[in-house]
Amino acid sequence: MSSENTVNVNETASTVSTWLIRDLVDQYPDTMAVLAPFGIDLCCGGGRELDEAVELHGAPREETLSSIREVIARQAQAPADRAKA
């Protein structure tokens, strides 16, 4: 992965609410497990920001964003763990 494609996990966690659903799921596929129970998916091309989708679907904002941040941290850690093995 080139440095221009490397995502700063701390920056991502603080700005995740403004990410488009499609970009979030593309970068962190496991986030769908958090979003799907609220009916948030890639319909319409996933072109809504996470914050907007959360509001439209009536998902609890802080709980959802917290769960998304946990998934991002876990997925970001996984490549480092595999490199150590």
N, C-alpha and C positions, 0 to 999 in steps of 0.2 A: 504494500500500500504506500503510495507516495505521500510526502508530508502535506501536500495540499489537500489530500483526501482524509487526513487524520483529523479526528474530531476531538476537541478538548472536552473531556467529560464534565468538568466543573462548569465550563461555559454552556455546554448543552443543557445541563440540569437547570441552570438559571434562566435559559431562554426557551425551554421546551414548549411552553404554552403558545409560542408564536410559530412553531413549526407546522408545516402542512402535514396532514395525516399521512399522505403518501410518502413524504420524505422521512417522517419518523419511523414508519413501518419498514421502509426500504433499508434504513440504517440500523434499526433495532427491531427485527421481526417479532421478537417475543412480546413486544408491547401490544400486539393484537389480543393477547390473552387478558390484558387489562381492559382494553377498549370494547371488545366484542360483547361482553355481557350487558353493556349499555346501548348496544345497537350501533356503535360507532365502527364503521368499516370503510372500505375503499370505494364504495359506490360513488358515483359522480367523479371518479378519478381521484378521490381522496384529497380534493382541492381546498378543503377548509382548514383553517388553523385549529390546533388542538383546543384552545380556549373556546372558540366559537362552537366547535362540535360538542364539547362537554356541556355548554350551556343549552344548545339546541336539543340535546338528548336527555337533559335533566340529571346528568351524572354529578355526584358530589365533587366539586372542583378540587379542593385541597387534597382529599383522599385519592382522587384519580391522578393528580399531578405527582403526589408523593409516590404512588405505586409505579408510575411511569419512570420517575427518577431512579427508583430502586432497580428496575429492569435495566435501565441504561447503565447504571454502575456495574451490575452483574455481568451484562454482556460485554462491557468494556474490559472487565477483569478477566473474562474467559480466555481471550487470546494470550494474555500474559501467563495465565496458569498453564495453558497448553505449551507455551515456549519453555517453561521450566521442566516439563515432563521429559 
